[in-house]
Amino acid sequence: MRVITLDKNAKVESTVDSYLGSMEELSPMVHKSYHELADTPVIEKDSLAQLHANIETLTDLQARLSFLMREVRYLMKV
């Protein structure tokens, strides 16, 4: 059996508070992406904007894939 003794006078710093405190000092995160055939090959975007663009791309690809699977199922029935 393990006995844990706590020193109630010891100061404990919350890791969440220290993390949020460091976040206030930082500027918004920027994501750099390289597009070889574009006019400007290096593009900097806000991480949140890049996330939204990626979600839109995934939604579009999922819709296309579901259409393709529906067509394949139709052809297999015939």
N, CA, C and O atoms as CSV, one atom per row, in Angstrom:
chain,resi,resn,atom,element,x,y,z
A,1,MET,N,N,0.840,-1.171,0.000
A,1,MET,CA,C,0.000,0.000,0.000
A,1,MET,C,C,0.885,1.234,0.000
A,1,MET,O,O,1.871,1.302,0.733
A,2,ARG,N,N,0.523,2.220,-0.836
A,2,ARG,CA,C,1.300,3.438,-0.955
A,2,ARG,C,C,0.614,4.557,-0.192
A,2,ARG,O,O,-0.599,4.741,-0.294
A,3,VAL,N,N,1.387,5.292,0.562
A,3,VAL,CA,C,0.875,6.431,1.310
A,3,VAL,C,C,1.461,7.686,0.690
A,3,VAL,O,O,2.676,7.816,0.546
A,4,ILE,N,N,0.573,8.612,0.324
A,4,ILE,CA,C,1.007,9.863,-0.287
A,4,ILE,C,C,0.792,10.979,0.716
A,4,ILE,O,O,-0.318,11.183,1.210
A,5,THR,N,N,1.865,11.700,1.013
A,5,THR,CA,C,1.755,12.837,1.923
A,5,THR,C,C,1.902,14.109,1.108
A,5,THR,O,O,2.810,14.228,0.285
A,6,LEU,N,N,1.022,15.043,1.335
A,6,LEU,CA,C,1.041,16.300,0.603
A,6,LEU,C,C,1.469,17.426,1.520
A,6,LEU,O,O,1.045,17.513,2.672
A,7,ASP,N,N,2.311,18.279,0.988
A,7,ASP,CA,C,2.707,19.475,1.724
A,7,ASP,C,C,1.738,20.585,1.339
A,7,ASP,O,O,1.793,21.096,0.220
A,8,LYS,N,N,0.860,20.960,2.247
A,8,LYS,CA,C,-0.175,21.948,1.939
A,8,LYS,C,C,0.398,23.350,1.797
A,8,LYS,O,O,-0.277,24.233,1.266
A,9,ASN,N,N,1.602,23.576,2.249
A,9,ASN,CA,C,2.207,24.898,2.146
A,9,ASN,C,C,2.966,25.081,0.832
A,9,ASN,O,O,3.387,26.193,0.511
A,10,ALA,N,N,3.142,24.018,0.082
A,10,ALA,CA,C,3.889,24.106,-1.173
A,10,ALA,C,C,3.035,24.802,-2.225
A,10,ALA,O,O,1.826,24.582,-2.299
A,11,LYS,N,N,3.669,25.644,-3.039
A,11,LYS,CA,C,2.969,26.371,-4.087
A,11,LYS,C,C,2.993,25.530,-5.357
A,11,LYS,O,O,4.050,25.095,-5.811
A,12,VAL,N,N,1.818,25.313,-5.915
A,12,VAL,CA,C,1.692,24.521,-7.143
A,12,VAL,C,C,1.185,25.440,-8.233
A,12,VAL,O,O,0.154,26.092,-8.071
A,13,GLU,N,N,1.914,25.496,-9.358
A,13,GLU,CA,C,1.505,26.329,-10.475
A,13,GLU,C,C,0.662,25.492,-11.420
A,13,GLU,O,O,1.049,24.388,-11.803
A,14,SER,N,N,-0.457,26.010,-11.780
A,14,SER,CA,C,-1.349,25.288,-12.688
A,14,SER,C,C,-0.764,25.314,-14.091
A,14,SER,O,O,-0.392,26.375,-14.592
A,15,THR,N,N,-0.681,24.163,-14.719
A,15,THR,CA,C,-0.127,24.110,-16.073
A,15,THR,C,C,-1.065,24.761,-17.072
A,15,THR,O,O,-0.605,25.311,-18.073
A,16,VAL,N,N,-2.365,24.714,-16.830
A,16,VAL,CA,C,-3.312,25.357,-17.743
A,16,VAL,C,C,-3.139,26.865,-17.703
A,16,VAL,O,O,-3.125,27.519,-18.746
A,17,ASP,N,N,-3.008,27.421,-16.507
A,17,ASP,CA,C,-2.823,28.863,-16.388
A,17,ASP,C,C,-1.520,29.315,-17.036
A,17,ASP,O,O,-1.483,30.352,-17.699
A,18,SER,N,N,-0.463,28.553,-16.850
A,18,SER,CA,C,0.808,28.925,-17.459
A,18,SER,C,C,0.739,28.800,-18.976
A,18,SER,O,O,1.345,29.596,-19.693
A,19,TYR,N,N,0.000,27.799,-19.470
A,19,TYR,CA,C,-0.147,27.624,-20.922
A,19,TYR,C,C,-0.947,28.768,-21.510
A,19,TYR,O,O,-0.562,29.332,-22.534
A,20,LEU,N,N,-2.071,29.121,-20.867
A,20,LEU,CA,C,-2.886,30.212,-21.384
A,20,LEU,C,C,-2.157,31.538,-21.285
A,20,LEU,O,O,-2.342,32.409,-22.134
A,21,GLY,N,N,-1.344,31.702,-20.275
A,21,GLY,CA,C,-0.560,32.924,-20.153
A,21,GLY,C,C,0.446,33.050,-21.285
A,21,GLY,O,O,0.679,34.150,-21.787
A,22,SER,N,N,1.038,31.945,-21.690
A,22,SER,CA,C,1.992,31.993,-22.790
A,22,SER,C,C,1.294,32.184,-24.125
A,22,SER,O,O,1.894,32.711,-25.062
A,23,MET,N,N,0.024,31.762,-24.231
A,23,MET,CA,C,-0.725,31.931,-25.481
A,23,MET,C,C,-1.045,33.392,-25.749
A,23,MET,O,O,-1.140,33.801,-26.906
A,24,GLU,N,N,-1.213,34.186,-24.693
A,24,GLU,CA,C,-1.520,35.597,-24.873
A,24,GLU,C,C,-0.361,36.343,-25.510
A,24,GLU,O,O,-0.571,37.327,-26.220
A,25,GLU,N,N,0.842,35.893,-25.267
A,25,GLU,CA,C,2.017,36.578,-25.783
A,25,GLU,C,C,2.284,36.248,-27.241
A,25,GLU,O,O,2.953,37.015,-27.933
A,26,LEU,N,N,1.775,35.126,-27.719
A,26,LEU,CA,C,2.058,34.688,-29.077
A,26,LEU,C,C,1.113,35.335,-30.076
A,26,LEU,O,O,-0.031,35.651,-29.752
A,27,SER,N,N,1.605,35.527,-31.290
A,27,SER,CA,C,0.750,36.004,-32.369
A,27,SER,C,C,0.019,34.805,-32.970
A,27,SER,O,O,0.377,33.663,-32.684
A,28,PRO,N,N,-0.996,35.044,-33.795
A,28,PRO,CA,C,-1.720,33.918,-34.391
A,28,PRO,C,C,-0.782,33.015,-35.191
A,28,PRO,O,O,0.153,33.485,-35.839
A,29,MET,N,N,-1.046,31.731,-35.132
A,29,MET,CA,C,-0.195,30.775,-35.838
A,29,MET,C,C,-0.408,30.916,-37.337
A,29,MET,O,O,-1.537,31.065,-37.805
A,30,VAL,N,N,0.678,30.870,-38.076
A,30,VAL,CA,C,0.621,30.988,-39.527
A,30,VAL,C,C,1.169,29.706,-40.120
A,30,VAL,O,O,2.192,29.178,-39.686
A,31,HIS,N,N,0.455,29.221,-41.126
A,31,HIS,CA,C,0.865,27.997,-41.800
A,31,HIS,C,C,1.412,28.357,-43.169
A,31,HIS,O,O,0.737,29.028,-43.949
A,32,LYS,N,N,2.618,27.920,-43.467
A,32,LYS,CA,C,3.213,28.163,-44.775
A,32,LYS,C,C,3.031,26.919,-45.629
A,32,LYS,O,O,3.298,25.803,-45.183
A,33,SER,N,N,2.574,27.119,-46.856
A,33,SER,CA,C,2.431,25.991,-47.774
A,33,SER,C,C,3.113,26.347,-49.089
A,33,SER,O,O,3.169,27.511,-49.485
A,34,TYR,N,N,3.624,25.329,-49.748
A,34,TYR,CA,C,4.369,25.509,-50.987
A,34,TYR,C,C,3.551,24.965,-52.142
A,34,TYR,O,O,3.144,23.804,-52.128
A,35,HIS,N,N,3.309,25.806,-53.148
A,35,HIS,CA,C,2.590,25.414,-54.360
A,35,HIS,C,C,3.519,25.682,-55.532
A,35,HIS,O,O,3.765,26.833,-55.892
A,36,GLU,N,N,4.027,24.623,-56.120
A,36,GLU,CA,C,5.078,24.746,-57.122
A,36,GLU,C,C,4.630,25.480,-58.380
A,36,GLU,O,O,5.405,26.257,-58.937
A,37,LEU,N,N,3.405,25.257,-58.840
A,37,LEU,CA,C,2.954,25.835,-60.098
A,37,LEU,C,C,2.212,27.158,-59.929
A,37,LEU,O,O,1.737,27.717,-60.917
A,38,ALA,N,N,2.103,27.663,-58.730
A,38,ALA,CA,C,1.389,28.920,-58.496
A,38,ALA,C,C,2.288,30.115,-58.815
A,38,ALA,O,O,3.509,29.990,-58.909
A,39,ASP,N,N,1.643,31.286,-58.979
A,39,ASP,CA,C,2.411,32.513,-59.233
A,39,ASP,C,C,3.289,32.862,-58.046
A,39,ASP,O,O,4.442,33.259,-58.215
A,40,THR,N,N,2.749,32.715,-56.854
A,40,THR,CA,C,3.539,32.891,-55.636
A,40,THR,C,C,3.649,31.525,-54.972
A,40,THR,O,O,2.668,31.035,-54.412
A,41,PRO,N,N,4.817,30.902,-55.023
A,41,PRO,CA,C,4.924,29.510,-54.562
A,41,PRO,C,C,4.745,29.310,-53.063
A,41,PRO,O,O,4.275,28.252,-52.644
A,42,VAL,N,N,5.104,30.291,-52.245
A,42,VAL,CA,C,4.956,30.143,-50.794
A,42,VAL,C,C,3.793,31.017,-50.341
A,42,VAL,O,O,3.803,32.235,-50.520
A,43,ILE,N,N,2.793,30.370,-49.751
A,43,ILE,CA,C,1.600,31.077,-49.305
A,43,ILE,C,C,1.474,30.912,-47.793
A,43,ILE,O,O,1.564,29.801,-47.270
A,44,GLU,N,N,1.267,32.020,-47.104
A,44,GLU,CA,C,1.066,31.981,-45.653
A,44,GLU,C,C,-0.406,32.190,-45.359
A,44,GLU,O,O,-1.012,33.157,-45.820
A,45,LYS,N,N,-0.983,31.264,-44.579
A,45,LYS,CA,C,-2.383,31.369,-44.184
A,45,LYS,C,C,-2.488,31.181,-42.685
A,45,LYS,O,O,-1.659,30.523,-42.057
A,46,ASP,N,N,-3.520,31.769,-42.134
A,46,ASP,CA,C,-3.835,31.554,-40.733
A,46,ASP,C,C,-4.222,30.084,-40.562
A,46,ASP,O,O,-4.876,29.509,-41.432
A,47,SER,N,N,-3.829,29.489,-39.469
A,47,SER,CA,C,-4.100,28.066,-39.251
A,47,SER,C,C,-5.591,27.762,-39.233
A,47,SER,O,O,-6.016,26.725,-39.743
A,48,LEU,N,N,-6.377,28.641,-38.660
A,48,LEU,CA,C,-7.819,28.419,-38.608
A,48,LEU,C,C,-8.434,28.503,-40.006
A,48,LEU,O,O,-9.321,27.720,-40.344
A,49,ALA,N,N,-7.963,29.450,-40.814
A,49,ALA,CA,C,-8.453,29.556,-42.193
A,49,ALA,C,C,-8.048,28.321,-42.997
A,49,ALA,O,O,-8.826,27.834,-43.817
A,50,GLN,N,N,-6.844,27.816,-42.769
A,50,GLN,CA,C,-6.388,26.607,-43.448
A,50,GLN,C,C,-7.225,25.406,-43.023
A,50,GLN,O,O,-7.539,24.549,-43.849
A,51,LEU,N,N,-7.587,25.336,-41.749
A,51,LEU,CA,C,-8.441,24.253,-41.265
A,51,LEU,C,C,-9.796,24.284,-41.951
A,51,LEU,O,O,-10.301,23.244,-42.374
A,52,HIS,N,N,-10.389,25.468,-42.065
A,52,HIS,CA,C,-11.683,25.589,-42.733
A,52,HIS,C,C,-11.578,25.201,-44.207
A,52,HIS,O,O,-12.474,24.545,-44.737
A,53,ALA,N,N,-10.503,25.596,-44.868
A,53,ALA,CA,C,-10.309,25.218,-46.269
A,53,ALA,C,C,-10.146,23.706,-46.406
A,53,ALA,O,O,-10.672,23.109,-47.345
A,54,ASN,N,N,-9.421,23.084,-45.477
A,54,ASN,CA,C,-9.246,21.628,-45.516
A,54,ASN,C,C,-10.569,20.903,-45.282
A,54,ASN,O,O,-10.833,19.882,-45.917
A,55,ILE,N,N,-11.401,21.418,-44.377
A,55,ILE,CA,C,-12.709,20.800,-44.131
A,55,ILE,C,C,-13.589,20.918,-45.365
A,55,ILE,O,O,-14.297,19.971,-45.706
A,56,GLU,N,N,-13.558,22.067,-46.045
A,56,GLU,CA,C,-14.331,22.230,-47.278
A,56,GLU,C,C,-13.853,21.258,-48.354
A,56,GLU,O,O,-14.665,20.671,-49.068
A,57,THR,N,N,-12.539,21.090,-48.470
A,57,THR,CA,C,-11.996,20.154,-49.455
A,57,THR,C,C,-12.411,18.725,-49.135
A,57,THR,O,O,-12.795,17.975,-50.032
A,58,LEU,N,N,-12.337,18.344,-47.869
A,58,LEU,CA,C,-12.754,17.002,-47.473
A,58,LEU,C,C,-14.240,16.768,-47.711
A,58,LEU,O,O,-14.636,15.677,-48.120
A,59,THR,N,N,-15.061,17.775,-47.462
A,59,THR,CA,C,-16.495,17.654,-47.713
A,59,THR,C,C,-16.766,17.442,-49.192
A,59,THR,O,O,-17.590,16.607,-49.567
A,60,ASP,N,N,-16.072,18.199,-50.031
A,60,ASP,CA,C,-16.230,18.050,-51.480
A,60,ASP,C,C,-15.788,16.672,-51.944
A,60,ASP,O,O,-16.486,16.029,-52.728
A,61,LEU,N,N,-14.630,16.209,-51.466
A,61,LEU,CA,C,-14.136,14.897,-51.856
A,61,LEU,C,C,-15.052,13.777,-51.379
A,61,LEU,O,O,-15.245,12.790,-52.089
A,62,GLN,N,N,-15.620,13.919,-50.180
A,62,GLN,CA,C,-16.532,12.905,-49.663
A,62,GLN,C,C,-17.803,12.850,-50.500
A,62,GLN,O,O,-18.324,11.764,-50.755
A,63,ALA,N,N,-18.311,14.007,-50.932
A,63,ALA,CA,C,-19.498,14.029,-51.790
A,63,ALA,C,C,-19.214,13.364,-53.135
A,63,ALA,O,O,-20.043,12.615,-53.651
A,64,ARG,N,N,-18.050,13.640,-53.691
A,64,ARG,CA,C,-17.684,13.008,-54.964
A,64,ARG,C,C,-17.537,11.499,-54.820
A,64,ARG,O,O,-17.974,10.743,-55.687
A,65,LEU,N,N,-16.927,11.065,-53.736
A,65,LEU,CA,C,-16.736,9.636,-53.510
A,65,LEU,C,C,-18.075,8.931,-53.292
A,65,LEU,O,O,-18.280,7.825,-53.791
A,66,SER,N,N,-18.979,9.560,-52.555
A,66,SER,CA,C,-20.288,8.932,-52.340
A,66,SER,C,C,-21.056,8.838,-53.653
A,66,SER,O,O,-21.756,7.852,-53.880
A,67,PHE,N,N,-20.943,9.847,-54.530
A,67,PHE,CA,C,-21.573,9.773,-55.845
A,67,PHE,C,C,-20.984,8.621,-56.657
A,67,PHE,O,O,-21.715,7.863,-57.294
A,68,LEU,N,N,-19.671,8.497,-56.629
A,68,LEU,CA,C,-19.007,7.427,-57.377
A,68,LEU,C,C,-19.415,6.050,-56.847
A,68,LEU,O,O,-19.666,5.134,-57.631
A,69,MET,N,N,-19.482,5.904,-55.535
A,69,MET,CA,C,-19.895,4.621,-54.963
A,69,MET,C,C,-21.343,4.294,-55.310
A,69,MET,O,O,-21.678,3.134,-55.549
A,70,ARG,N,N,-22.200,5.306,-55.339
A,70,ARG,CA,C,-23.586,5.083,-55.726
A,70,ARG,C,C,-23.672,4.611,-57.173
A,70,ARG,O,O,-24.460,3.719,-57.490
A,71,GLU,N,N,-22.870,5.201,-58.049
A,71,GLU,CA,C,-22.851,4.785,-59.454
A,71,GLU,C,C,-22.318,3.360,-59.603
A,71,GLU,O,O,-22.838,2.587,-60.408
A,72,VAL,N,N,-21.297,3.010,-58.845
A,72,VAL,CA,C,-20.740,1.651,-58.910
A,72,VAL,C,C,-21.779,0.641,-58.436
A,72,VAL,O,O,-21.937,-0.413,-59.051
A,73,ARG,N,N,-22.488,0.947,-57.354
A,73,ARG,CA,C,-23.544,0.040,-56.871
A,73,ARG,C,C,-24.632,-0.138,-57.921
A,73,ARG,O,O,-25.144,-1.242,-58.106
A,74,TYR,N,N,-24.991,0.952,-58.614
A,74,TYR,CA,C,-26.005,0.871,-59.659
A,74,TYR,C,C,-25.515,-0.030,-60.792
A,74,TYR,O,O,-26.274,-0.861,-61.291
A,75,LEU,N,N,-24.270,0.121,-61.197
A,75,LEU,CA,C,-23.736,-0.701,-62.287
A,75,LEU,C,C,-23.612,-2.163,-61.895
A,75,LEU,O,O,-23.747,-3.044,-62.744
A,76,MET,N,N,-23.357,-2.434,-60.625
A,76,MET,CA,C,-23.261,-3.821,-60.188
A,76,MET,C,C,-24.620,-4.505,-60.173
A,76,MET,O,O,-24.696,-5.721,-60.349
A,77,LYS,N,N,-25.695,-3.748,-59.965
A,77,LYS,CA,C,-27.026,-4.333,-59.971
A,77,LYS,C,C,-27.482,-4.697,-61.372
A,77,LYS,O,O,-28.259,-5.635,-61.550
A,78,VAL,N,N,-27.009,-3.964,-62.364
A,78,VAL,CA,C,-27.445,-4.205,-63.754
A,78,VAL,C,C,-26.810,-5.397,-64.347
A,78,VAL,O,O,-27.076,-5.726,-65.503
